[in-house]
Amino acid sequence: MSDLTLGALYGVVTLIVMCSGMPIAFALGVVAITFMYFFMPASSLDTVTQNVYEEMASITLLSIPLFILKGAAIGKSPAGKDLYSAIHTWLHKIPGGLGIANVFACALFAAMAGSSPATCSAIGSAGIPEMRKRGYSPGFAAGIIAAGGTLGILLPPSITMILYAVASEQSLGRLFLAGIGPGILLVALFAGYAVFRARKEYAMAKAIYEAGGDKSPYLDTEHFTLREKVEMLPRVLPFIILLIGVMVALYGGYATPSETAGLGAMLALVLIAVVYNVWRPKDLSPILASTIKESTMLLLIIGMSLLYSYVMSYLHISQSAAQWVVDMHLSRWVLLTVILLMVVVFGFFLPPVSIILMTAPIILPPLKDAGFDLIWFGIVMTVVMEMGLIHPPVGLNIFVIKNIAPDIPLKDVIWGVMPFLGLMLVAVVLLCLFPSIATGLPDMMMGAK
């Protein structure tokens, strides 16, 4: 059996097992062990645990549970709601200010949590009811939170970036820095759309009211005194201190990424203990339980994905697939387009963690040979995977929104995220036209490669 035929069989069996409903980690493990049994020496089965351990024995991966702990500490406390309320107080007079406040709150929270579902849940639980109470359409309210939540895998510290750094053997510090420019770009695009959409919905509500219809809450004006605004600032200050402390420790060279993750987790626990009086065992129990549950699930997926990739490499599937792509002699931009389309298709079924670990051995060598900067590509790929988090049929953030706002029909949620998918596509095009959006900051701070 040729390597490509074996690779096709490997892919088909993987899809069949995944479509059976088996959890992703177990599905990947079952496929890998089955192919080890039939196509590799019998002794290889004796090394399964050793292979998984060796692949996961990375100091970089150690930071993942610590970043998850930091996100859980913020997400399971009133901190997310306070952050959102403070930003809304200062932006309420801007057209679409409530939508912009949600985008900014998602960006700040994502920069501390590193997780899209956590960002969606923490900000959405406060933001969606507030937007609907003030007349925003349910689809728009759901869409802006779902899209804002995707910033969790782009803005540092991103768990997805950590895994890409491991898979591509690239500098994690450079990747973190490279995510900042595109993250700000997406925040600007989302905020701009929020202004446009709010103006449009305001005009519609005003026309209906002037025609004798009901008065929408859109037409009610809010007012906050300067004193009320100033009183809100202390709610944001702890987040800023936490964010700056982590960034200075990482980029100032005072701590490694893993040490920075530990510092961030400890600062987050101290913050919620001092500001919100969350320090008793009964208060910390949900935070620790959530951290253990999410870390175990994620690390199990990582371990099985790495075993899956090891089998691909041993059977020369990844090498043959990469060579097949090279032998097609595609131009570099056509090659990039084909690979990103493949990532989009995988995004229909798989989370970003699995996409990175399963595809990296295949797609990175041809891209490197074509002259693409793998740091830049990691950012582009991350934005494309962000799209996967909000497009059907398995957009994770869509189901997070349904969980926190079950009365919003799924159809409205899906239509609400569609404009943001278009904005993310615009961001990908801009990154291709102007690579320095991603590479400029790491080159400036760490020197050109």
Buried (B, 14 or more C-beta within 10 A) or exposed (E): EEBBEBBBBBBEBBEEBBEEEBEBBEBBBBBBBBBBEEBBEEEBEEBBEEBBEEBBEBEBBBBBBBBBBBBBBBBBBBBBBBBBBBBBBBBBEBBBBBBBBBBBBBBBBBBBBBBBBBBBBBBBBBBBEBBBEBBBBBBBBBBBBBBBBBBBBBBBBBBBBBBBBBBBEBBBBBBBBBBBBBBBBBBEBBBBBBBBBBEEBBEEBBEBBEEEEEEBEBEEEEEBEEEEEEEBEEBBEBBEEBBEBBBEBBBEEEBBBBBBBBBBBBBBBBBBBEBBEBEEEEBBEEBBEBBBEBBEBBBBBBBBBBBBBBBBEBBBBBBBBBBBBBEEEBEEEEBBEBBBEBBBEBBEBBBBBBBBBBBBBBBBBBBBEBEBBBBBBBBBBBBBBBBBBBBEEBBBBBBBBBEBBEEBEBEBBBBBBEBBBEBBEEBBEBBBEEBEBBBBBBBEEEEEE
